[in-house]
Amino acid sequence: MDNFARANKQTNPPDKSPVSTAQKNPKRKTYPGDISENGWRKLKPYLPQAKSGQGKAGRKSMESRGVINGIMYIVKTGCSWRSMPHDLPHWSAVYGYFSRWSKSGLWQMIHAFLVRKVRRQMKREPTPSAACPDSQSVKTTACGGAHRGFNAGKRIKGRKRSISLTHKG
């Protein structure tokens, strides 16, 4: 056997098949906050389309479903952005999308859509006709600033927030 054949035989052993892409990148772990297929199908039309080729140089467009799963992980676990698992998109990218979508009013639009949908399923009018005001007082530190006050009813120094509830909370 000549040197060429020996070298070729050593670099390409016949008994080993090449590793597929699926074997190199195994499916990521699923988390309790991951969006379902049905939920994704309903949410996807409301998300902004990725700007392919129009982004900054060197940046790839991010998969929206991965971003949603990252945001849902934060909501479900209550962890900090930097504590996101490494098999989800990078925390700074997920936070960037969350921040942009919050400023644009996307989350409020999705919330309003879901409220109307739930009310229709309960055979009620899409918009509520009555609401009950409620408030909550939370203790804060001594150096609270301008938003710190005193709730005489509960005798608490701190912040007070008010919300409006329908019969479903």
C-alpha positions as CSV (number, residue, x, y, z in Angstrom):
1,M,0.0,0.0,0.0
2,D,1.4,3.4,-1.0
3,N,1.7,6.4,1.4
4,F,-1.3,8.2,-0.3
5,A,-3.6,5.2,0.3
6,R,-2.4,4.8,3.9
7,A,-2.9,8.5,4.7
8,N,-6.4,8.5,3.1
9,K,-7.4,5.3,5.0
10,Q,-6.3,6.9,8.4
11,T,-8.2,10.2,7.9
12,N,-11.5,8.6,6.6
13,P,-12.1,5.4,8.6
14,P,-14.9,3.4,6.8
15,D,-16.7,2.3,10.1
16,K,-17.4,5.8,11.4
17,S,-20.2,7.9,9.8
18,P,-20.1,11.7,9.9
19,V,-21.8,13.4,12.8
20,S,-25.1,15.1,11.8
21,T,-26.1,18.6,12.8
22,A,-28.8,17.2,15.1
23,Q,-26.2,15.2,17.0
24,K,-23.9,18.3,17.3
25,N,-26.7,20.5,18.7
26,P,-29.1,18.3,20.7
27,K,-32.5,19.7,21.5
28,R,-32.4,22.2,24.4
29,K,-34.0,21.5,27.7
30,T,-37.7,22.5,28.0
31,Y,-38.7,24.8,30.7
32,P,-42.1,25.3,32.4
33,G,-42.5,28.7,30.9
34,D,-41.9,27.7,27.3
35,I,-44.7,28.7,25.0
36,S,-46.8,25.8,23.5
37,E,-47.2,25.2,19.8
38,N,-50.8,26.4,19.9
39,G,-49.8,29.5,21.9
40,W,-47.0,30.3,19.5
41,R,-49.3,29.9,16.5
42,K,-51.7,32.5,18.1
43,L,-49.0,34.9,19.3
44,K,-46.7,34.9,16.3
45,P,-48.9,37.2,14.1
46,Y,-48.7,40.0,16.7
47,L,-44.9,40.1,17.0
48,P,-42.9,42.4,14.7
49,Q,-41.3,40.7,11.8
50,A,-37.5,40.2,11.9
51,K,-35.6,42.7,9.7
52,S,-33.4,40.2,7.8
53,G,-30.4,41.9,6.3
54,Q,-31.3,45.3,7.6
55,G,-29.7,45.0,11.1
56,K,-26.4,46.2,12.2
57,A,-23.3,44.7,10.6
58,G,-22.4,41.3,12.1
59,R,-25.7,40.8,13.9
60,K,-28.0,37.9,13.0
61,S,-31.8,38.3,13.4
62,M,-33.0,36.5,16.5
63,E,-35.7,33.8,16.5
64,S,-38.8,35.4,18.1
65,R,-39.9,32.1,19.7
66,G,-36.6,31.8,21.6
67,V,-37.0,35.4,22.8
68,I,-40.5,34.7,24.0
69,N,-39.3,31.6,25.8
70,G,-36.6,33.7,27.4
71,I,-39.0,36.3,28.6
72,M,-41.5,33.7,29.8
73,Y,-38.6,32.0,31.8
74,I,-37.9,35.3,33.6
75,V,-41.6,35.9,34.3
76,K,-42.1,32.3,35.6
77,T,-39.0,32.1,37.7
78,G,-38.6,35.7,38.8
79,C,-34.8,35.4,38.3
80,S,-32.5,38.2,37.1
81,W,-31.8,38.7,33.4
82,R,-28.2,37.6,33.8
83,S,-29.3,34.3,35.5
84,M,-31.1,33.0,32.4
85,P,-29.9,29.5,31.3
86,H,-27.3,29.4,28.6
87,D,-29.4,27.3,26.3
88,L,-31.8,30.1,25.8
89,P,-30.8,33.2,23.8
90,H,-28.3,35.5,25.5
91,W,-29.9,37.5,28.3
92,S,-28.9,40.9,26.8
93,A,-30.6,40.1,23.5
94,V,-33.8,38.9,25.3
95,Y,-33.8,42.0,27.5
96,G,-33.3,44.2,24.5
97,Y,-36.3,42.8,22.7
98,F,-38.4,42.9,25.9
99,S,-37.4,46.6,26.4
100,R,-38.2,47.6,22.8
101,W,-41.5,45.7,22.8
102,S,-42.5,47.3,26.2
103,K,-41.7,50.8,24.9
104,S,-43.7,50.3,21.7
105,G,-46.8,49.1,23.6
106,L,-46.7,45.6,22.2
107,W,-47.2,43.9,25.6
108,Q,-50.3,46.1,26.4
109,M,-51.8,45.2,23.0
110,I,-51.2,41.5,23.6
111,H,-52.7,41.8,27.1
112,A,-55.8,43.6,25.8
113,F,-56.3,41.0,23.1
114,L,-56.1,38.2,25.7
115,V,-58.5,39.9,28.0
116,R,-61.0,40.3,25.2
117,K,-60.6,36.7,24.2
118,V,-61.1,35.4,27.8
119,R,-64.2,37.6,28.2
120,R,-65.7,36.2,25.0
121,Q,-65.0,32.6,26.1
122,M,-66.9,33.5,29.4
123,K,-69.8,34.8,27.2
124,R,-69.3,38.4,28.4
125,E,-68.9,41.7,26.6
126,P,-65.3,42.1,25.3
127,T,-64.7,45.2,27.5
128,P,-65.7,45.3,31.2
129,S,-68.5,47.6,32.2
130,A,-67.6,47.8,35.9
131,A,-64.5,47.6,38.0
132,C,-63.6,47.7,41.7
133,P,-60.7,49.9,42.9
134,D,-58.1,48.3,45.1
135,S,-54.8,49.5,46.6
136,Q,-51.7,48.0,48.3
137,S,-49.2,49.6,50.6
138,V,-45.6,48.3,50.8
139,K,-43.0,49.3,53.4
140,T,-39.9,50.9,52.0
141,T,-36.6,52.0,53.5
142,A,-36.1,55.2,55.4
143,C,-34.6,57.0,52.4
144,G,-37.6,56.4,50.1
145,G,-37.6,59.6,48.2
146,A,-40.5,61.5,46.6
147,H,-42.7,58.4,46.1
148,R,-42.7,57.5,49.8
149,G,-45.8,58.4,51.9
150,F,-47.8,57.4,54.9
151,N,-50.9,55.2,54.8
152,A,-52.9,56.2,57.9
153,G,-55.3,53.3,57.6
154,K,-52.6,50.7,57.8
155,R,-50.0,52.9,59.6
156,I,-47.3,52.1,57.0
157,K,-44.6,54.4,55.7
158,G,-43.9,53.4,52.1
159,R,-45.3,53.2,48.6
160,K,-48.9,52.8,47.7
161,R,-50.1,51.4,44.4
162,S,-53.7,51.4,43.1
163,I,-55.3,49.0,40.6
164,S,-58.7,48.4,39.1
165,L,-60.2,44.9,39.1
166,T,-63.0,43.2,37.4
167,H,-65.0,40.3,38.9
168,K,-62.3,37.8,37.8
169,G,-59.4,39.7,39.4
